[in-house]
Amino acid sequence: MQPFLDDIRADLAALKSGGNYRALREIAPEGDGRSRYDGRVLCNLSSNDYLGLAGDAELREDFYRQYNGDWRTPELALSSASSRLLTGNTPAYARLETALSELYGGRAALVFNSGYHANIGILPALAKAGDLVISDKLNHASIIDGLRICGAEFLRYPHVDLDRLEATLASRRHEYKRVFVVTESIFSMDGDTVDLRRLVALKERYDCALVVDEAHAVGVRGPKGAGLCAEQGVAERVDVLIGTFGKALGSTGAYAIMAPELREYLINHMRSLIFTTGLPPVVLNWSCFALQRSAAMDRERAELTRLGAMLRGWLCEAGRDVPGDTQIVPYVIGEAAAALAAAQRFLERGFIVFAIRPPTVPKGTSRLRFSLSAALRADDLAPIRELL
């Protein structure tokens, strides 16, 4: 065991010397876009609580008030104590999946424990030997992990380069039984977007299946917060649309929207759904409650867009061109040590905005990623202007 531990210590030392060592931090939510960290209450710019739902104490009160103080009701149970295919498929699942189906025009919905469960399970269940999966190069690590355990061959195309994607489809589509194209809609590290209308046209022209991860778009874009696919008018033409509750919707878990046959197929073949304990009823009911509230939050969505535009404008003044119009605003610095130093300056001025370093982003592109919340005001962000 000693040689093994020596190797582990050497690895940790290398991480520390390269500025890429990580440690868990204790951070307590305070509401209004703020969190308590290291003895101070700070503006949290590293959270994905885009609409402020996760930190809204009054909203939690409204949720629990529905149960009239009946804390013993099964609807507030803290565990399902079983997988969905045994006894863990509580009635709250049906209500939540019905609400999701209504949001997406009647298509079938299936809820998962997390976005990671969704992405390591869906493609491995659908794509087999003799198939091809083509993935945007900057897709989330959970998608990449799903590709690695997938039985199909996979390729990656340059980030949002749909010309290259089309060239690959034109030259290689005929070699495979089925081809799947997978992308995010809003990318988590750069906050940029993909042309979903063109992507849908390509998948239809070349007879592919399209999987779109809307983790950072659900709640903040589109009619009733249904996402960027809905905003661009193509949601019903996306074969598998993945969303999450753990970001703008202020809960935990994820879901996929698809044809009824695909839903049945995943229930029978998706290992990360079959072999895991179901979500607790209290979480499912909170997700349904938050989903319904978020549908009416057009003002918050507009404010989030305004804050993003304001911050991009400040970066432009500082000589940094950051295209896009989303709530994720990257401030690319370069080396990991410099990004860590910048994060410390922001911390001293009252902001939690942690450095994003390799392997999360490519070497030489370490950054601060401003992840905005509608719970914050423009005045809260004003000191950022002089820190850029």
Secondary structure as GFF3:
##gff-version 3
##sequence-region A 1 388
A	DSSP	alpha_helix	2	17	.	.	.	ID=ss1
A	DSSP	beta_strand	27	31	.	.	.	ID=ss2
A	DSSP	beta_strand	34	37	.	.	.	ID=ss3
A	DSSP	beta_strand	40	44	.	.	.	ID=ss4
A	DSSP	alpha_helix	57	65	.	.	.	ID=ss5
A	DSSP	three_ten_helix	74	76	.	.	.	ID=ss6
A	DSSP	pi_helix	84	88	.	.	.	ID=ss7
A	DSSP	alpha_helix	91	103	.	.	.	ID=ss8
A	DSSP	beta_strand	108	112	.	.	.	ID=ss9
A	DSSP	alpha_helix	115	126	.	.	.	ID=ss10
A	DSSP	beta_strand	132	136	.	.	.	ID=ss11
A	DSSP	alpha_helix	141	148	.	.	.	ID=ss12
A	DSSP	beta_strand	153	157	.	.	.	ID=ss13
A	DSSP	alpha_helix	162	172	.	.	.	ID=ss14
A	DSSP	three_ten_helix	173	175	.	.	.	ID=ss15
A	DSSP	beta_strand	179	184	.	.	.	ID=ss16
A	DSSP	alpha_helix	196	205	.	.	.	ID=ss17
A	DSSP	beta_strand	209	213	.	.	.	ID=ss18
A	DSSP	three_ten_helix	223	225	.	.	.	ID=ss19
A	DSSP	alpha_helix	228	231	.	.	.	ID=ss20
A	DSSP	three_ten_helix	235	237	.	.	.	ID=ss21
A	DSSP	beta_strand	240	244	.	.	.	ID=ss22
A	DSSP	beta_strand	254	258	.	.	.	ID=ss23
A	DSSP	alpha_helix	260	269	.	.	.	ID=ss24
A	DSSP	alpha_helix	271	274	.	.	.	ID=ss25
A	DSSP	alpha_helix	281	294	.	.	.	ID=ss26
A	DSSP	alpha_helix	298	317	.	.	.	ID=ss27
A	DSSP	beta_strand	328	334	.	.	.	ID=ss28
A	DSSP	alpha_helix	336	348	.	.	.	ID=ss29
A	DSSP	beta_strand	351	352	.	.	.	ID=ss30
A	DSSP	beta_strand	355	356	.	.	.	ID=ss31
A	DSSP	beta_strand	366	371	.	.	.	ID=ss32
A	DSSP	alpha_helix	378	381	.	.	.	ID=ss33
A	DSSP	alpha_helix	384	387	.	.	.	ID=ss34
###
